Amino acid sequence: MSTQGTEGEDDKPVRWRAAMERALYGPGGFYVRPGGPGPAGHFRTSVHASALYAGAVARLLCRVDAQLGHPQRLDFVDVGAGRGELAAGVLAALPAETAARVQAYAVEKARRPDGLDPRIRWVAQPPTGAVGLLFANEWLDNVPLDVAQDGRYVLVAADGTESRGGVLDPADRDWVERWWPGGGRVEVGRTRDEAWRAAVARLSAGVAVAVDYAHTLAGGRPVYGTLTGFREGREVAPVPDGSCDVTAHVALDSCAGGRAVLLTQREALGALGVSGARPPLSLASADPAAYVRGLASAGEAAELTARGGLGDFLWLAEGVAGLPAWPL
């Protein structure tokens, strides 16, 4: 389903940021049109891969809770919540006495899905003054951004055809010089930085975590960029007509504040108790059912932490109001 007309104003080439905004979040956009399957219908995230992921996030929330001194109300803010799968999974994984104090928020532009746990508040923006854990799983990669080539904006038409635009605005030029020097094709991450800083600012005390396919300046920026599309489980050309997801990896180091750490997902989940170790063979005879469950769990953990796959996701963690960025 396209969000753009076959002729007229919508056919004019625009900067990628405007094209992504319209294609993903405009009227009838990929993420907001009623009746759509949500992200799970088009690509596999860690949330959808295994309940172990929500369990690990629940353990992180419990550690933040302890750092906060077990406040009367503990907030869990799921930014870019999709259809609320992570928020529901975290509530289910928490100890009952902790879950009773938790107010969960699903932050999403799409409509609230039917059948979602009534304890989850469905909101368009993170709540102001939250105390607890703000968690953004694969959100920043869908924050619209501009693309530049040799100091000029890249324009794109509804059919994906690109053309050369004007010179970069001063703020974008400064971002490129600091965070993606060297010329060539650049995905200008300034809008992601601003979106993340605005989300973290809504947290009064606690920890904020962003998880995404990402790259860093120290590790090397991708020479040709990462802009791509996804539809029904397959990678496709990034055509900004509303028919597919349009996404780009995140320059996550540029988003980081002063009290931040970067970890791979393999490191983060390992610290939160997710292990791909197989159960002991002796369990096969002592408790065959438990052994089978253990094998399944190990397989799911291995997928979540695999090098070259989900394990290469980067986690950006920031402490707010004096809390450590990684409260382990």
TIKEMI-58034 format. One record per residue (C-alpha): residue number from 1; residue in three letters; x, y, z. Coordinates in pm, whole numbers, m for minus. Layout:
REM residues N
SITE    k    r       x       y       z
SITE  NUM  ALA       X       Y       Z
...
//
This chain:
REM residues 328
SITE    k    r       x       y       z
SITE    1  MET       0       0       0
SITE    2  SER     153     329    m104
SITE    3  THR     123     650      95
SITE    4  GLN     201     863    m207
SITE    5  GLY       4     951    m515
SITE    6  THR      83     862    m871
SITE    7  GLU     129    1222    m973
SITE    8  GLY     152    1573    m830
SITE    9  GLU     332    1711    m528
SITE   10  ASP     407    1374    m369
SITE   11  ASP     610    1268    m672
SITE   12  LYS     866    1546    m635
SITE   13  PRO    1205    1436    m503
SITE   14  VAL    1257    1527    m138
SITE   15  ARG    1528    1472     118
SITE   16  TRP    1540    1120     262
SITE   17  ARG    1429    1239     606
SITE   18  ALA    1100    1373     470
SITE   19  ALA    1051    1067     249
SITE   20  MET    1103     827     544
SITE   21  GLU     871    1027     769
SITE   22  ARG     592    1014     512
SITE   23  ALA     646     652     412
SITE   24  LEU     668     514     766
SITE   25  TYR     447     744     974
SITE   26  GLY     238     952     736
SITE   27  PRO    m130     879     653
SITE   28  GLY    m146     509     568
SITE   29  GLY     227     476     644
SITE   30  PHE     400     143     686
SITE   31  TYR     400     148    1067
SITE   32  VAL      71     323    1140
SITE   33  ARG    m188     195     895
SITE   34  PRO    m470       2    1067
SITE   35  GLY    m472    m375    1040
SITE   36  GLY    m102    m413     962
SITE   37  PRO      92    m698    1121
SITE   38  GLY     345    m469    1288
SITE   39  PRO     722    m521    1277
SITE   40  ALA     693    m894    1354
SITE   41  GLY     527    m946    1017
SITE   42  HIS     826    m813     827
SITE   43  PHE    1148    m880    1017
SITE   44  ARG    1270   m1083    1312
SITE   45  THR    1387    m891    1618
SITE   46  SER    1534   m1019    1943
SITE   47  VAL    1194    m969    2107
SITE   48  HIS    1032   m1207    1860
SITE   49  ALA    1321   m1455    1859
SITE   50  SER    1284   m1568    2219
SITE   51  ALA    1113   m1494    2550
SITE   52  LEU    1463   m1508    2698
SITE   53  TYR    1510   m1153    2574
SITE   54  ALA    1216   m1013    2770
SITE   55  GLY    1337   m1213    3069
SITE   56  ALA    1678   m1049    3048
SITE   57  VAL    1522    m702    3023
SITE   58  ALA    1306    m787    3326
SITE   59  ARG    1622    m875    3521
SITE   60  LEU    1777    m545    3415
SITE   61  LEU    1466    m365    3540
SITE   62  CYS    1499    m544    3874
SITE   63  ARG    1861    m430    3903
SITE   64  VAL    1759     m72    3826
SITE   65  ASP    1486    m110    4089
SITE   66  ALA    1746    m209    4347
SITE   67  GLN    1969      84    4253
SITE   68  LEU    1671     315    4301
SITE   69  GLY    1596     172    4644
SITE   70  HIS    1273      m4    4538
SITE   71  PRO    1049     300    4480
SITE   72  GLN     675     273    4538
SITE   73  ARG     618     290    4162
SITE   74  LEU     867     160    3908
SITE   75  ASP     830     259    3543
SITE   76  PHE     916      49    3240
SITE   77  VAL     904     255    2920
SITE   78  ASP     919      55    2595
SITE   79  VAL    1002     304    2316
SITE   80  GLY     915     193    1963
SITE   81  ALA     697     m77    2112
SITE   82  GLY     567    m236    1791
SITE   83  ARG     263    m426    1911
SITE   84  GLY     366    m422    2278
SITE   85  GLU     535    m763    2277
SITE   86  LEU     835    m660    2488
SITE   87  ALA     634    m473    2751
SITE   88  ALA     399    m770    2788
SITE   89  GLY     692   m1012    2807
SITE   90  VAL     869    m808    3073
SITE   91  LEU     557    m793    3292
SITE   92  ALA     515   m1169    3258
SITE   93  ALA     879   m1234    3352
SITE   94  LEU     892   m1014    3662
SITE   95  PRO     847   m1150    4014
SITE   96  ALA     487   m1089    4124
SITE   97  GLU     583    m848    4400
SITE   98  THR     786    m636    4156
SITE   99  ALA     526    m649    3879
SITE  100  ALA     269    m512    4123
SITE  101  ARG     472    m189    4148
SITE  102  VAL     550    m155    3779
SITE  103  GLN     376      86    3547
SITE  104  ALA     453     m21    3191
SITE  105  TYR     429     218    2896
SITE  106  ALA     431     123    2529
SITE  107  VAL     544     423    2323
SITE  108  GLU     423     387    1966
SITE  109  LYS     258     589    1687
SITE  110  ALA      39     301    1570
SITE  111  ARG    m296     227    1733
SITE  112  ARG    m313      10    2043
SITE  113  PRO    m351    m354    1937
SITE  114  ASP    m648    m558    2052
SITE  115  GLY    m589    m793    2341
SITE  116  LEU    m285    m616    2485
SITE  117  ASP    m231    m656    2860
SITE  118  PRO    m451    m384    3019
SITE  119  ARG    m171    m297    3261
SITE  120  ILE      24    m146    2970
SITE  121  ARG     m44     219    2893
SITE  122  TRP     m32     296    2521
SITE  123  VAL     118     642    2461
SITE  124  ALA     259     847    2175
SITE  125  GLN     550     992    2375
SITE  126  PRO     754     871    2673
SITE  127  PRO     600     993    2999
SITE  128  THR     765    1288    3168
SITE  129  GLY     930    1218    3502
SITE  130  ALA     950     839    3469
SITE  131  VAL    1154     653    3731
SITE  132  GLY    1294     317    3623
SITE  133  LEU    1407     174    3290
SITE  134  LEU    1354     329    2946
SITE  135  PHE    1425      68    2679
SITE  136  ALA    1430     130    2303
SITE  137  ASN    1470    m190    2102
SITE  138  GLU    1524    m122    1731
SITE  139  TRP    1363     220    1751
SITE  140  LEU    1639     458    1647
SITE  141  ASP    1697     280    1314
SITE  142  ASN    1347     392    1212
SITE  143  VAL    1391     754    1318
SITE  144  PRO    1398     934     981
SITE  145  LEU    1732    1079     874
SITE  146  ASP    1888    1254     580
SITE  147  VAL    2142    1099     344
SITE  148  ALA    2429    1303     203
SITE  149  GLN    2683    1251     m73
SITE  150  ASP    2998    1461     m91
SITE  151  GLY    2853    1745     115
SITE  152  ARG    2511    1760     m52
SITE  153  TYR    2177    1610      40
SITE  154  VAL    2055    1311    m155
SITE  155  LEU    1697    1355    m280
SITE  156  VAL    1463    1064    m344
SITE  157  ALA    1140    1021    m539
SITE  158  ALA     849     798    m440
SITE  159  ASP     981     518    m661
SITE  160  GLY    1323     526    m492
SITE  161  THR    1506     716    m767
SITE  162  GLU    1775     937    m616
SITE  163  SER    1909    1273    m730
SITE  164  ARG    2146    1541    m606
SITE  165  GLY    2020    1808    m369
SITE  166  GLY    2151    2122    m206
SITE  167  VAL    2448    2168      24
SITE  168  LEU    2416    2053     384
SITE  169  ASP    2272    2283     647
SITE  170  PRO    2534    2398     903
SITE  171  ALA    2408    2166    1179
SITE  172  ASP    2420    1861     952
SITE  173  ARG    2758    1963     812
SITE  174  ASP    2897    1991    1165
SITE  175  TRP    2758    1647    1254
SITE  176  VAL    2919    1491     946
SITE  177  GLU    3255    1653    1014
SITE  178  ARG    3257    1523    1371
SITE  179  TRP    3094    1182    1339
SITE  180  TRP    3129    1065     977
SITE  181  PRO    3433    1239     825
SITE  182  GLY    3594    1139     500
SITE  183  GLY    3329    1215     239
SITE  184  GLY    3133     964      34
SITE  185  ARG    2780     856     118
SITE  186  VAL    2675     948     471
SITE  187  GLU    2362     875     676
SITE  188  VAL    2332    1192     882
SITE  189  GLY    2247    1077    1234
SITE  190  ARG    2175    1414    1394
SITE  191  THR    1800    1345    1409
SITE  192  ARG    1865    1016    1592
SITE  193  ASP    2085    1198    1844
SITE  194  GLU    1811    1451    1907
SITE  195  ALA    1541    1186    1937
SITE  196  TRP    1747     987    2189
SITE  197  ARG    1836    1290    2397
SITE  198  ALA    1468    1390    2407
SITE  199  ALA    1368    1039    2522
SITE  200  VAL    1635    1027    2793
SITE  201  ALA    1526    1371    2914
SITE  202  ARG    1183    1223    2998
SITE  203  LEU    1348     994    3254
SITE  204  SER    1372    1152    3598
SITE  205  ALA    1590     877    3744
SITE  206  GLY    1699     536    3627
SITE  207  VAL    1866     388    3321
SITE  208  ALA    1799     439    2949
SITE  209  VAL    1900     171    2697
SITE  210  ALA    1892     178    2317
SITE  211  VAL    1952    m145    2123
SITE  212  ASP    2009    m147    1748
SITE  213  TYR    2214    m253    1452
SITE  214  ALA    2481      11    1482
SITE  215  HIS    2831     126    1400
SITE  216  THR    3087     355    1561
SITE  217  LEU    3353     592    1437
SITE  218  ALA    3623     393    1612
SITE  219  GLY    3501      71    1453
SITE  220  GLY    3462     226    1107
SITE  221  ARG    3158     371     934
SITE  222  PRO    3007     172     642
SITE  223  VAL    3155     300     318
SITE  224  TYR    2831     287     119
SITE  225  GLY    2584     337     403
SITE  226  THR    2324      90     527
SITE  227  LEU    1989     227     408
SITE  228  THR    1763     m63     314
SITE  229  GLY    1407    m192     320
SITE  230  PHE    1223    m495     460
SITE  231  ARG     896    m653     357
SITE  232  GLU     747    m985     475
SITE  233  GLY    1077   m1115     608
SITE  234  ARG    1289   m1021     308
SITE  235  GLU    1534    m742     247
SITE  236  VAL    1418    m521     m40
SITE  237  ALA    1515    m193    m202
SITE  238  PRO    1441     108      25
SITE  239  VAL    1155     253    m177
SITE  240  PRO     981     523      34
SITE  241  ASP     626     466     m89
SITE  242  GLY     484     305     227
SITE  243  SER     508     m49      93
SITE  244  CYS     808    m152     305
SITE  245  ASP    1008     m68     612
SITE  246  VAL    1287     181     545
SITE  247  THR    1573     161     792
SITE  248  ALA    1939     247     841
SITE  249  HIS    2189     138    1105
SITE  250  VAL    2256     383    1388
SITE  251  ALA    2574     581    1460
SITE  252  LEU    2516     492    1824
SITE  253  ASP    2834     653    1956
SITE  254  SER    2706     993    1845
SITE  255  CYS    2387     941    2049
SITE  256  ALA    2574     867    2370
SITE  257  GLY    2571    1112    2658
SITE  258  GLY    2838    1167    2920
SITE  259  ARG    2731     878    3148
SITE  260  ALA    2701     613    2879
SITE  261  VAL    2851     276    2793
SITE  262  LEU    2840      74    2472
SITE  263  LEU    2822    m307    2480
SITE  264  THR    2752    m574    2225
SITE  265  GLN    2429    m766    2277
SITE  266  ARG    2639   m1074    2341
SITE  267  GLU    2810    m894    2631
SITE  268  ALA    2491    m740    2765
SITE  269  LEU    2280   m1056    2760
SITE  270  GLY    2566   m1260    2902
SITE  271  ALA    2578   m1022    3199
SITE  272  LEU    2201   m1063    3236
SITE  273  GLY    2218   m1441    3256
SITE  274  VAL    2144   m1544    2897
SITE  275  SER    2375   m1832    2806
SITE  276  GLY    2388   m2065    2509
SITE  277  ALA    2546   m2341    2717
SITE  278  ARG    2382   m2682    2669
SITE  279  PRO    2233   m2853    2974
SITE  280  PRO    2443   m3136    3125
SITE  281  LEU    2395   m3467    2948
SITE  282  SER    2319   m3632    3282
SITE  283  LEU    1991   m3439    3290
SITE  284  ALA    1873   m3633    2984
SITE  285  SER    1826   m3947    3191
SITE  286  ALA    1736   m3781    3521
SITE  287  ASP    1469   m3548    3376
SITE  288  PRO    1424   m3589    2998
SITE  289  ALA    1161   m3314    2972
SITE  290  ALA    1383   m3064    3152
SITE  291  TYR    1671   m3164    2926
SITE  292  VAL    1464   m3094    2614
SITE  293  ARG    1355   m2757    2756
SITE  294  GLY    1718   m2679    2835
SITE  295  LEU    1827   m2759    2482
SITE  296  ALA    1556   m2534    2339
SITE  297  SER    1657   m2252    2571
SITE  298  ALA    2023   m2292    2480
SITE  299  GLY    1936   m2274    2111
SITE  300  GLU    1736   m1955    2158
SITE  301  ALA    2013   m1802    2369
SITE  302  ALA    2266   m1891    2102
SITE  303  GLU    2060   m1706    1840
SITE  304  LEU    2031   m1398    2060
SITE  305  THR    2406   m1386    2124
SITE  306  ALA    2548   m1518    1798
SITE  307  ARG    2844   m1336    1644
SITE  308  GLY    2755   m1216    1298
SITE  309  GLY    2386   m1202    1397
SITE  310  LEU    2177   m1066    1682
SITE  311  GLY    2474   m1082    1918
SITE  312  ASP    2639    m801    1720
SITE  313  PHE    2367    m553    1806
SITE  314  LEU    2502    m265    2013
SITE  315  TRP    2349    m161    2345
SITE  316  LEU    2384     202    2453
SITE  317  ALA    2315     240    2826
SITE  318  GLU    2296     569    3015
SITE  319  GLY    2247     634    3383
SITE  320  VAL    2023     923    3489
SITE  321  ALA    2026    1112    3820
SITE  322  GLY    2346     953    3942
SITE  323  LEU    2268     591    3860
SITE  324  PRO    2539     386    3692
SITE  325  ALA    2488     329    3321
SITE  326  TRP    2512     m47    3360
SITE  327  PRO    2385    m145    3709
SITE  328  LEU    2527    m496    3738
//
